[in-house]
Amino acid sequence: MVWWENLLSGFNQPANSEPEIDPFIVEIEAKGYKYDRDNEWYERTWTTESEPKESIREVYQQLECGDWNQLMIGYGDNIFYEERVPKKNLEVKD
């Protein structure tokens, strides 16, 4: 094979049109998390039934390395809980 044949191999082959779906994202969406484009994270809100009404946002934000940060935000938009969730711990078990 000539060097340029190797370079062009697969050039006119159909691309995979559907992106791979992350099973972790499927799982958190099933639990009620919605994607917030402005903050680039998935969140859901917890609200108390008693007065005074309180609400807390539970957030998953993906890091560049593929791990996720889990955050709890409330009481004046303060982060009061943060935990890094390694990618290896995210595998969905049947």
C-alpha positions as CSV (number, residue, x, y, z in Angstrom):
1,M,0.0,0.0,0.0
2,V,1.3,3.4,-0.9
3,W,1.5,5.9,2.0
4,W,-1.3,8.1,0.6
5,E,-3.7,5.2,0.3
6,N,-3.3,4.6,4.1
7,L,-3.9,8.4,4.6
8,L,-7.1,8.3,2.6
9,S,-8.5,5.0,3.9
10,G,-12.0,5.4,5.2
11,F,-12.4,8.8,3.5
12,N,-15.6,8.1,1.7
13,Q,-17.0,5.7,4.2
14,P,-20.3,6.7,5.9
15,A,-19.8,8.4,9.3
16,N,-21.6,7.2,12.4
17,S,-24.5,9.6,12.3
18,E,-25.6,9.0,15.9
19,P,-23.4,10.1,18.7
20,E,-22.7,7.7,21.5
21,I,-25.1,8.1,24.3
22,D,-23.5,8.4,27.8
23,P,-25.4,5.9,30.1
24,F,-24.7,8.2,33.1
25,I,-26.5,11.1,31.4
26,V,-29.5,8.8,30.5
27,E,-29.6,7.7,34.2
28,I,-29.6,11.2,35.7
29,E,-32.1,12.5,33.2
30,A,-34.4,9.6,34.2
31,K,-34.0,10.9,37.8
32,G,-35.3,14.3,36.8
33,Y,-32.2,16.2,36.0
34,K,-32.4,18.8,33.2
35,Y,-29.5,20.2,31.3
36,D,-28.8,23.9,31.9
37,R,-27.0,25.3,28.9
38,D,-25.9,28.5,30.6
39,N,-24.1,26.7,33.4
40,E,-23.2,23.6,31.4
41,W,-24.5,21.2,34.0
42,Y,-27.4,18.9,34.8
43,E,-29.6,20.0,37.8
44,R,-32.8,19.3,39.7
45,T,-34.4,21.4,42.4
46,W,-35.5,20.2,45.8
47,T,-38.1,22.3,47.6
48,T,-39.5,22.0,51.2
49,E,-43.2,21.8,51.8
50,S,-43.0,23.6,55.1
51,E,-42.8,27.3,55.6
52,P,-40.5,29.1,55.1
53,K,-40.1,27.6,51.6
54,E,-36.5,26.5,50.9
55,S,-35.0,25.2,47.7
56,I,-31.8,23.5,46.9
57,R,-30.3,22.7,43.5
58,E,-28.6,19.4,43.1
59,V,-26.1,19.6,40.3
60,Y,-23.8,17.3,38.2
61,Q,-21.2,19.1,36.2
62,Q,-18.9,17.2,33.9
63,L,-15.2,18.0,34.0
64,E,-12.8,18.0,31.0
65,C,-11.2,14.7,32.3
66,G,-14.6,12.9,32.1
67,D,-15.2,12.9,35.9
68,W,-18.2,14.7,37.3
69,N,-18.6,17.1,40.2
70,Q,-21.8,16.7,42.3
71,L,-22.8,20.0,44.0
72,M,-25.5,21.0,46.3
73,I,-26.3,24.7,46.0
74,G,-28.7,26.7,48.2
75,Y,-29.0,29.2,51.0
76,G,-28.2,32.2,48.8
77,D,-26.5,30.3,46.0
78,N,-23.8,28.9,48.3
79,I,-22.2,25.6,47.5
80,F,-22.6,23.7,50.7
81,Y,-21.7,20.2,49.4
82,E,-19.2,19.2,46.7
83,E,-17.9,15.8,45.7
84,R,-15.9,14.6,42.7
85,V,-17.4,11.5,41.2
86,P,-14.7,9.6,39.3
87,K,-15.6,8.3,35.8
88,K,-14.9,4.8,36.9
89,N,-17.7,5.0,39.5
90,L,-20.3,6.1,37.0
91,E,-20.8,2.8,35.2
92,V,-24.5,1.9,35.3
93,K,-25.1,-1.5,36.8
94,D,-28.0,-3.7,35.6
